[in-house]
Amino acid sequence: MTIPMIAIADRYGHGYVLLVNLVPRVILLGWTFAVGYFDGVLLVNAIMVAPLFSVLGGDCVFNSIVYSLVSSSTDDVIQR
C-alpha cells in the first residue's frame, strides 16, 4: 500500500494521505478498546477483525510519509 499512497501524496499532498492513514488507525484502536470494554457483549475473538481497518495503510505508509515530510523540510541537498 505504500507505493500507491506515496503516488497519491505527490498528487494531493502529504497532509491528505496522513489524514487518510490516521482515520483507519484511530478506528482500529477504537475497535480494540471497544472489544476490551464490551467484553460481555463482544467476543474476545472479535479483536481479530481490527487489522481489516488498516486497509488504507499502516505503519509502513505512516512512516514513509513522515520521513518524506521531514526530509523535504531540511536544507540538505542530498535526500536519501
DRENFI-206565 format. One record per residue (C-alpha): residue number from 1; residue in one letter; y, x, z. Coordinates in steps of 0.001 Angstrom, whole numbers, plus 500000, padded with zeros to 6 digits. Layout:
N
<atom><guvex>NUM</guvex><padren>A</padren><north>Y</north><east>X</east><up>Z</up></atom>
...
***
This chain:
80
<atom><guvex>1</guvex><padren>M</padren><north>500000</north><east>500000</east><up>500000</up></atom>
<atom><guvex>2</guvex><padren>T</padren><north>502325</north><east>502970</east><up>500464</up></atom>
<atom><guvex>3</guvex><padren>I</padren><north>502933</north><east>503715</east><up>496784</up></atom>
<atom><guvex>4</guvex><padren>P</padren><north>503863</north><east>500142</east><up>495775</up></atom>
<atom><guvex>5</guvex><padren>M</padren><north>506105</north><east>499785</east><up>498833</up></atom>
<atom><guvex>6</guvex><padren>I</padren><north>507892</north><east>503046</east><up>498012</up></atom>
<atom><guvex>7</guvex><padren>A</padren><north>508481</north><east>501737</east><up>494488</up></atom>
<atom><guvex>8</guvex><padren>I</padren><north>509908</north><east>498536</east><up>495974</up></atom>
<atom><guvex>9</guvex><padren>A</padren><north>512063</north><east>500642</east><up>498316</up></atom>
<atom><guvex>10</guvex><padren>D</padren><north>513503</north><east>502516</east><up>495361</up></atom>
<atom><guvex>11</guvex><padren>R</padren><north>514402</north><east>499237</east><up>493699</up></atom>
<atom><guvex>12</guvex><padren>Y</padren><north>515563</north><east>497043</east><up>496603</up></atom>
<atom><guvex>13</guvex><padren>G</padren><north>516393</north><east>499605</east><up>499287</up></atom>
<atom><guvex>14</guvex><padren>H</padren><north>514682</north><east>501105</east><up>502269</up></atom>
<atom><guvex>15</guvex><padren>G</padren><north>516024</north><east>498511</east><up>504687</up></atom>
<atom><guvex>16</guvex><padren>Y</padren><north>514297</north><east>495719</east><up>502804</up></atom>
<atom><guvex>17</guvex><padren>V</padren><north>510931</north><east>497483</east><up>502937</up></atom>
<atom><guvex>18</guvex><padren>L</padren><north>511370</north><east>498255</east><up>506628</up></atom>
<atom><guvex>19</guvex><padren>L</padren><north>512029</north><east>494580</east><up>507289</up></atom>
<atom><guvex>20</guvex><padren>V</padren><north>509078</north><east>493509</east><up>505145</up></atom>
<atom><guvex>21</guvex><padren>N</padren><north>506903</north><east>496006</east><up>507022</up></atom>
<atom><guvex>22</guvex><padren>L</padren><north>508163</north><east>495216</east><up>510517</up></atom>
<atom><guvex>23</guvex><padren>V</padren><north>507719</north><east>491436</east><up>510347</up></atom>
<atom><guvex>24</guvex><padren>P</padren><north>503910</north><east>491606</east><up>509942</up></atom>
<atom><guvex>25</guvex><padren>R</padren><north>503739</north><east>494295</east><up>512632</up></atom>
<atom><guvex>26</guvex><padren>V</padren><north>505566</north><east>492028</east><up>515084</up></atom>
<atom><guvex>27</guvex><padren>I</padren><north>503242</north><east>489162</east><up>514169</up></atom>
<atom><guvex>28</guvex><padren>L</padren><north>500237</north><east>491464</east><up>514653</up></atom>
<atom><guvex>29</guvex><padren>L</padren><north>501411</north><east>492477</east><up>518123</up></atom>
<atom><guvex>30</guvex><padren>G</padren><north>502298</north><east>488886</east><up>518964</up></atom>
<atom><guvex>31</guvex><padren>W</padren><north>498835</north><east>487746</east><up>517952</up></atom>
<atom><guvex>32</guvex><padren>T</padren><north>497294</north><east>490418</east><up>520155</up></atom>
<atom><guvex>33</guvex><padren>F</padren><north>499337</north><east>489273</east><up>523142</up></atom>
<atom><guvex>34</guvex><padren>A</padren><north>498612</north><east>485606</east><up>522362</up></atom>
<atom><guvex>35</guvex><padren>V</padren><north>494863</north><east>486216</east><up>522338</up></atom>
<atom><guvex>36</guvex><padren>G</padren><north>495141</north><east>488069</east><up>525643</up></atom>
<atom><guvex>37</guvex><padren>Y</padren><north>497360</north><east>485428</east><up>527230</up></atom>
<atom><guvex>38</guvex><padren>F</padren><north>495459</north><east>482364</east><up>525995</up></atom>
<atom><guvex>39</guvex><padren>D</padren><north>492006</north><east>483789</east><up>526678</up></atom>
<atom><guvex>40</guvex><padren>G</padren><north>490823</north><east>480394</east><up>527880</up></atom>
<atom><guvex>41</guvex><padren>V</padren><north>491725</north><east>478740</east><up>524573</up></atom>
<atom><guvex>42</guvex><padren>L</padren><north>491182</north><east>481546</east><up>522066</up></atom>
<atom><guvex>43</guvex><padren>L</padren><north>488043</north><east>483579</east><up>521908</up></atom>
<atom><guvex>44</guvex><padren>V</padren><north>488420</north><east>487278</east><up>522546</up></atom>
<atom><guvex>45</guvex><padren>N</padren><north>486818</north><east>487882</east><up>519143</up></atom>
<atom><guvex>46</guvex><padren>A</padren><north>489927</north><east>486308</east><up>517589</up></atom>
<atom><guvex>47</guvex><padren>I</padren><north>491585</north><east>489688</east><up>518110</up></atom>
<atom><guvex>48</guvex><padren>M</padren><north>489704</north><east>490875</east><up>515016</up></atom>
<atom><guvex>49</guvex><padren>V</padren><north>491989</north><east>488702</east><up>512867</up></atom>
<atom><guvex>50</guvex><padren>A</padren><north>495033</north><east>490809</east><up>513857</up></atom>
<atom><guvex>51</guvex><padren>P</padren><north>494619</north><east>493541</east><up>511180</up></atom>
<atom><guvex>52</guvex><padren>L</padren><north>494947</north><east>490883</east><up>508474</up></atom>
<atom><guvex>53</guvex><padren>F</padren><north>498621</north><east>490560</east><up>509443</up></atom>
<atom><guvex>54</guvex><padren>S</padren><north>499287</north><east>494146</east><up>508351</up></atom>
<atom><guvex>55</guvex><padren>V</padren><north>498664</north><east>493337</east><up>504683</up></atom>
<atom><guvex>56</guvex><padren>L</padren><north>502198</north><east>494437</east><up>503723</up></atom>
<atom><guvex>57</guvex><padren>G</padren><north>501723</north><east>497905</east><up>505089</up></atom>
<atom><guvex>58</guvex><padren>G</padren><north>501044</north><east>499595</east><up>508328</up></atom>
<atom><guvex>59</guvex><padren>D</padren><north>501712</north><east>502923</east><up>509918</up></atom>
<atom><guvex>60</guvex><padren>C</padren><north>501494</north><east>504749</east><up>506596</up></atom>
<atom><guvex>61</guvex><padren>V</padren><north>504208</north><east>502672</east><up>504942</up></atom>
<atom><guvex>62</guvex><padren>F</padren><north>506417</north><east>502668</east><up>508022</up></atom>
<atom><guvex>63</guvex><padren>N</padren><north>506131</north><east>506435</east><up>508499</up></atom>
<atom><guvex>64</guvex><padren>S</padren><north>506729</north><east>507132</east><up>504808</up></atom>
<atom><guvex>65</guvex><padren>I</padren><north>509887</north><east>505030</east><up>504738</up></atom>
<atom><guvex>66</guvex><padren>V</padren><north>511224</north><east>506573</east><up>507942</up></atom>
<atom><guvex>67</guvex><padren>Y</padren><north>510503</north><east>510116</east><up>506683</up></atom>
<atom><guvex>68</guvex><padren>S</padren><north>512201</north><east>509263</east><up>503396</up></atom>
<atom><guvex>69</guvex><padren>L</padren><north>515278</north><east>507911</east><up>505180</up></atom>
<atom><guvex>70</guvex><padren>V</padren><north>515508</north><east>510967</east><up>507429</up></atom>
<atom><guvex>71</guvex><padren>S</padren><north>515061</north><east>513426</east><up>504571</up></atom>
<atom><guvex>72</guvex><padren>S</padren><north>517686</north><east>511696</east><up>502460</up></atom>
<atom><guvex>73</guvex><padren>S</padren><north>520202</north><east>511766</east><up>505321</up></atom>
<atom><guvex>74</guvex><padren>T</padren><north>520122</north><east>515549</east><up>505684</up></atom>
<atom><guvex>75</guvex><padren>D</padren><north>522239</north><east>518039</east><up>503792</up></atom>
<atom><guvex>76</guvex><padren>D</padren><north>519260</north><east>520202</east><up>502856</up></atom>
<atom><guvex>77</guvex><padren>V</padren><north>518917</north><east>520548</east><up>499104</up></atom>
<atom><guvex>78</guvex><padren>I</padren><north>515147</north><east>521071</east><up>499256</up></atom>
<atom><guvex>79</guvex><padren>Q</padren><north>513250</north><east>517879</east><up>500029</up></atom>
<atom><guvex>80</guvex><padren>R</padren><north>509581</north><east>518151</east><up>500793</up></atom>
***
